[in-house]
Amino acid sequence: MTDWKAQGADKKVVAGILAIVLGWAGIHEFILGYTTEGIIQLVIGPLTCGLSNIIGIVEGIIYLTKSDEEFVRTYIQGRKGWF
């Protein structure tokens, strides 16, 4: 049996909540190790007066609804930076 928490699934809840609450700032991207995507969201967030928070909300919901295995395979191992 694979320990998905040890492989990064422990970041799922933190990244999901931060994406929903502070999605415009891209903090969740930094938590997952996606520096470029995080910087893009951090710059675009204030320029769009927070409208980019919609991206964060969608990403947060996606993170939180995935199983630990799906999350690790997609965002930790697969390095999928957007949605």
C-alpha positions in Angstrom: 0.0 0.0 0.0 1.3 3.4 -1.0 1.6 6.2 1.6 0.2 9.1 -0.4 0.6 11.5 2.5 4.4 10.9 2.6 4.5 11.6 -1.1 2.8 15.0 -0.9 -0.9 14.5 -0.3 -0.4 16.2 3.0 -0.2 19.5 1.0 -3.7 19.0 -0.5 -5.8 20.5 2.2 -3.4 23.5 2.9 -3.1 24.2 -0.9 -6.9 23.8 -1.4 -7.8 26.2 1.4 -5.2 28.8 0.5 -6.3 28.6 -3.1 -9.9 29.4 -2.1 -9.1 32.1 0.4 -6.0 33.7 -1.2 -6.2 32.4 -4.7 -5.4 35.8 -6.2 -2.0 35.8 -4.5 -1.0 32.4 -5.8 0.2 31.2 -2.4 -1.1 27.7 -3.1 1.1 27.5 -6.2 4.2 28.2 -4.0 3.1 25.5 -1.5 3.1 23.0 -4.3 6.4 24.2 -5.6 5.2 26.0 -8.7 7.2 29.2 -8.4 6.5 30.5 -11.9 2.8 30.0 -11.7 2.8 31.6 -8.2 4.6 34.7 -9.4 2.2 35.1 -12.3 -0.8 34.9 -10.0 0.8 37.2 -7.5 1.4 39.9 -10.3 -1.9 39.4 -12.1 -4.1 39.4 -8.9 -3.7 43.1 -8.0 -3.9 44.1 -11.6 -7.3 42.4 -12.0 -8.6 43.8 -8.7 -8.8 40.2 -7.4 -10.8 38.8 -10.3 -8.1 36.2 -10.7 -9.3 34.8 -7.4 -11.8 32.8 -9.5 -8.8 30.7 -10.8 -7.8 30.1 -7.2 -11.3 29.1 -6.1 -11.6 26.6 -9.0 -8.2 25.2 -8.3 -9.0 24.9 -4.6 -12.2 23.0 -5.2 -10.4 20.7 -7.6 -7.6 20.0 -5.1 -10.0 19.3 -2.3 -12.2 17.0 -4.3 -9.4 14.8 -5.6 -8.4 11.6 -3.8 -5.0 11.7 -2.2 -3.7 9.4 -5.0 -5.1 11.6 -7.7 -3.7 14.7 -6.1 -0.2 13.3 -5.8 -0.2 11.8 -9.3 -1.5 15.0 -10.9 0.1 17.8 -8.9 3.2 16.4 -7.2 4.4 13.7 -9.6 2.8 15.1 -12.8 3.7 18.8 -12.0 0.4 20.1 -13.5 0.6 23.8 -12.6 -2.8 25.0 -13.8 -6.2 23.4 -13.1 
